[in-house]
């Protein structure tokens, strides 16, 4: 006999996203992680043409520094243990008219 036990409800999460934005302009999305700093953060970036992506961090939301960058790529999907309250995900301008970029930060 197989017994099935319910799983607890999904944990609270924070998501900041910019979907299908104009890649010919530099783009960014930032998030205040409030009670979520010190937890796991998932980064997802996708662009129709190769560009540079940057993950920046801040302890106060004003003074930013780069903690990770990816050069000349069309896709990034990584997870991190995070120790910062504020995160910003950026992309450089690239491509031509009609090219798009998506930036997503998820904290769980």
Order of alpha helices (4+ residues) and beta strands (2+ residues): beta-beta-beta-beta-beta-beta
